[in-house]
Amino acid sequence: RALPGLPRGGLYTIIMAAAAASAAADGAEEPGMEAEELPLGCGGEGGSVAAGRSPEGEERREPPQASVSNGGEAGSGKELVELKVIWNKNKYDVKFCLDSTGAELKQKIHSLTGLPPAMQKVMFKGLLPEEKTLREIKVTNGAKIMVVGSTINDVLAVNTPKEAAQQEVKAEENKKEPLCRQKQHRKVLDKGKPDDVMPSVKGVQERLPTVPLSGMYNKSGGKVRLTFKLEQDQLWIGTKERTEKLPMGSIKNVVSEPIEGHEDYHMMAFQLGPTEASYYWVYWVPTQYVDAIKDTVLGKWQYF
């Protein structure tokens, strides 16, 4: 019914205006609703929730990560060989490039043991040549690489008495006539070459053979052979009666001299004690092995 004092037509107009306003409010879009029309993942910061969210029930997937190389040789296509490096009763399993040189292997050993390359005596069928590759010297999988070496302090402590002994030996040699002319040696050398003496190659230096050096005489004229046990760092001196096993570290010096008239063979002595009486003499050593014997027994790091 009509309100007092208000025309009937005016009330109808107010009611209809209120209804129209309510309908307009119900049909209006909320702020931000137009963002739902963006494709998934298109929104940046400040965009809609839907733009940065996976469909309900699915985990968000991260982009695939690129693989990272550790810089090694395993994936470089180079052929590797498995080695067992043995030093001071420590064993290291190493994979190394077959076309790397002995010098590069020394660098690897340095990283494993801390031994500087100049202090290493590395052996594989004799001293390892630095300039040749492992392939050239026929290193195969599972090969044992023996390493002998000491710290700088140990070397200095050992070298001092050895250097003094070496200087004394040289001084005595300068005073005396050639060794091969001395009476104690002549009685052996006058027997001539042993029937089974090993062939010699003059003017050539070779690595130690894989077999013992045989066909030689000792100071009593008996047959003697030298066996280098690199894995044990020992020199075995064998005769018909017995075999002496000497740690290479106990040998204080090695001296040699060509035999007059047979310069392709040497007479050689291993110094086992402080005096000349401790020399163990071996005669008719093929000249091509003389340097290899000295290097193997004394090591290249002993410069005297």
Sequence and secondary structure as in RCSB ss.txt:
>XXXX:A:sequence
RALPGLPRGGLYTIIMAAAAASAAADGAEEPGMEAEELPLGCGGEGGSVAAGRSPEGEERREPPQASVSNGGEAG
SGKELVELKVIWNKNKYDVKFCLDSTGAELKQKIHSLTGLPPAMQKVMFKGLLPEEKTLREIKVTNGAKIMVVGS
TINDVLAVNTPKEAAQQEVKAEENKKEPLCRQKQHRKVLDKGKPDDVMPSVKGVQERLPTVPLSGMYNKSGGKVR
LTFKLEQDQLWIGTKERTEKLPMGSIKNVVSEPIEGHEDYHMMAFQLGPTEASYYWVYWVPTQYVDAIKDTVLGK
WQYF
>XXXX:A:secstr
   TTS HHHHHHHHHHHHHHHHHHHTS  TTGGGGGS TT   TT  GGGG   TT             S STT
TT  EEEEEEEETTEEEEEEEETT BHHHHHHHHHHHH   GGG EEESSSB  SSSBTTTTT  TTEEEEEE  
 HHHHHHHHHHHHHHHHHHHHHHHHS  GGGSHHHHHHHTT S TT     TT      SS EEEEEETTS EEE
EEEEGGGTEEEEE SS EEEEEGGG  EEEEEEETTEEEEEEEEEE SSSGGGEEEEEEEEGGGHHHHHHHHH T
T   
